[in-house]
Structures are given as structure tokens and as C-alpha cells.
Amino acid sequence: MSTGDTSQSMKPLTAAGKLGIYLPAAPEDFRTGSITRAEVDALRADPPEWLRVLWESGPFPRDVVARKLGVTNTALARNGVSDALTQEQIDALIGEEPEWLTRERANLVEVQREATRVREKEIERRERTNRPPKNR
């Protein structure tokens, strides 16, 4: 896939991550050479058919699967989802809505709520400590 431009090159795994695709599903020429940042940008700007298909139907890497299901990567691992999934498999899971998926979604919402609370409390603490002293 390389055009001889060695500046800003990356490994295929890195390029796949930047494109949000599952590397083993990419064509061999993408998987075997180094890719420049310019080539990744060109693929984003004018994606070939293979890339459009991967973006639409997968298989997707685990971080994309987690995002589509509304859970964390860790939640997938905890519940035995270790492989890349296609959009069809993701849709089937959403349709079935197993107990673990419901539980993990609720858990993520609670974790995000707590993170927001802690962030707001920290902002409030900083604002209190940065106020000028009151004149007496």
C-alpha cells in the first residue's frame, strides 16, 4: 500500500485502528505494508469499496463493538465476547438483549454518572481554592 513516502508511516495495525477497522478483515496489501498518514487520510476522504463495506457491516474491532453495544471493552471480555463481530451479530445481540448486556449497559451509565459527579466536585473544589481572600 505504500507509495514510497516513508515520512509519517505507521504499521497496519495502527492504521486499522485509526480507520476503525478489524485488521484481519482488510485486504492483504493493507495488512502487509507500512501505511503513511497521507494514505490513511486519502482512504478516509475517498474510501475504496472494501473500506466502505468494513465500515458498514464489519467485522468490527472490539472497541467499535463495545461502542455499538453501549458497553466497555472490559464488559465484552467479562462476558465472553472476544472476537470481532459483524453488524448482523451486533444487531442480533441487541435484539436478544441478554441479561449481561442490560447489566453492563446499566453499569456503564452508573460509572459515567459517578465520573461526572467526581469531575464536578473537583471543579467546585478548585473554584473555592482559587477565590481571592475576603477583605475584613
Sequence and secondary structure as in RCSB ss.txt:
>XXXX:A:sequence
MSTGDTSQSMKPLTAAGKLGIYLPAAPEDFRTGSITRAEVDALRADPPEWLRVLWESGPFPRDVVARKLGVTNTA
LARNGVSDALTQEQIDALIGEEPEWLTRERANLVEVQREATRVREKEIERRERTNRPPKNR
>XXXX:A:secstr
   S  TTEE HHHHHHHHT  GGGS HHHHHS EEHHHHHHHHHS  HHHHHHHHH  B HHHHHHHHTS HHH
HHHTT  S B HHHHHHHHHH  HHHHHHHHHHHHHHHHHHHHHHHHHHHHHHHTS     
